[in-house]
Amino acid sequence: MSLTIKGKLSRKLSVESGTSKAGKEWKKQSFVVDTGAQYNPEVCFQLFGEDKIQMLSHHNEGDQVEVSFNLSSNEYNGKYYSNIDAWRIESLGGGAQNTTEPDIPSFDDSENSDDDLPF
């Protein structure tokens, strides 16, 4: 399952690392995106692996981003644990980069000056 969400990159959490049972080194980093939704606006994503962590280094806190992610769940001792794994982070170019406003059409009511409606 692949999904996307848009929002403001509000926090980058510190990189975590460790060693698996097989003896392999691993790294992961989490980050939070504020979607601006009324309920539960913050979503915490995780990046697993050095190459995925590098994607986050191109973005700063406060940037508007679109995150593509997968949802996954694993069972351990009868309990289920869910992950939100980001696999792409794209800048939406908000803020000072897009300062031009779209053309707003003007309203000219001179054509209907004979109209006697009160509204």
C-alpha positions in Angstrom: 0.0 0.0 0.0 1.4 3.4 -1.0 0.0 6.7 0.2 0.9 10.4 0.2 0.4 13.3 2.6 1.2 17.0 2.4 2.2 19.3 5.3 4.9 21.2 7.1 8.0 19.4 8.2 7.8 20.4 11.9 10.5 18.3 13.5 13.5 16.1 12.7 14.3 13.6 15.4 17.7 12.3 16.1 19.2 9.3 14.3 19.0 6.0 16.1 21.3 3.1 15.4 22.0 -0.4 16.6 22.9 -3.9 15.7 20.5 -6.6 14.6 20.5 -10.2 15.9 22.3 -11.2 12.7 25.1 -8.7 13.6 24.2 -6.1 10.9 24.4 -2.4 11.7 21.2 -0.4 11.2 20.1 3.3 11.4 16.8 5.0 11.4 15.5 8.5 11.8 12.0 9.8 12.5 10.4 13.1 11.5 7.1 14.8 12.1 4.8 16.4 9.5 2.0 18.8 10.6 -0.9 18.3 8.1 -2.9 21.2 9.6 -5.9 18.8 10.1 -8.3 19.6 12.9 -7.8 16.3 14.6 -4.5 14.6 15.0 -2.6 17.0 12.7 0.9 15.6 13.4 2.1 12.3 11.8 5.5 10.7 12.7 7.3 9.0 9.8 10.4 6.9 10.0 13.3 6.5 7.5 15.2 3.2 7.7 18.7 3.0 6.2 21.4 5.5 5.4 20.1 6.2 1.9 16.6 7.0 3.1 18.0 9.2 5.9 19.9 11.2 3.3 16.6 12.2 1.7 15.7 14.1 4.9 18.9 16.1 4.9 17.7 18.1 1.8 14.7 19.5 3.8 14.6 22.0 6.7 12.1 22.3 9.5 9.3 24.5 8.4 9.4 23.4 4.7 6.2 22.3 3.0 6.6 18.7 1.8 4.8 15.8 0.3 5.7 12.5 1.8 5.1 9.1 0.1 4.9 6.3 2.5 3.8 2.7 3.2 2.0 1.4 6.2 3.0 -1.9 7.8 2.3 -3.9 10.9 4.2 -6.7 12.6 3.1 -9.1 15.3 5.3 -9.8 18.3 4.2 -11.9 21.3 0.5 -11.4 20.5 0.7 -7.6 20.0 0.8 -5.7 16.8 3.1 -2.8 16.1 2.6 -0.4 13.1 5.1 1.6 11.2 4.7 4.5 8.8 7.7 4.1 6.5 8.5 7.1 4.3 10.1 6.3 0.9 10.0 9.7 -0.8 10.0 13.3 0.4 9.4 16.1 -2.1 9.5 19.8 -1.5 6.3 21.7 -2.3 8.2 25.0 -2.7 6.1 27.0 -0.3 7.2 30.1 1.5 9.3 32.7 -0.2 9.9 30.7 -3.3 6.4 31.2 -4.7 5.7 34.9 -4.1 3.5 35.6 -7.2 -0.2 35.7 -6.7 -2.6 34.3 -9.3 -4.6 36.8 -11.4 -7.8 37.7 -9.7 -10.7 38.5 -12.1 -12.2 41.9 -11.5 -15.9 42.3 -11.0 -17.5 44.9 -13.2 -21.2 45.6 -12.3 -21.7 48.5 -14.7 -23.6 46.2 -17.1 -26.4 45.7 -14.6 -26.8 49.2 -13.3 -30.5 49.1 -14.1 -31.0 46.2 -11.7 -33.2 47.1 -8.8 -32.7 44.0 -6.7 -31.7 44.8 -3.1 -28.9 42.3 -3.1 
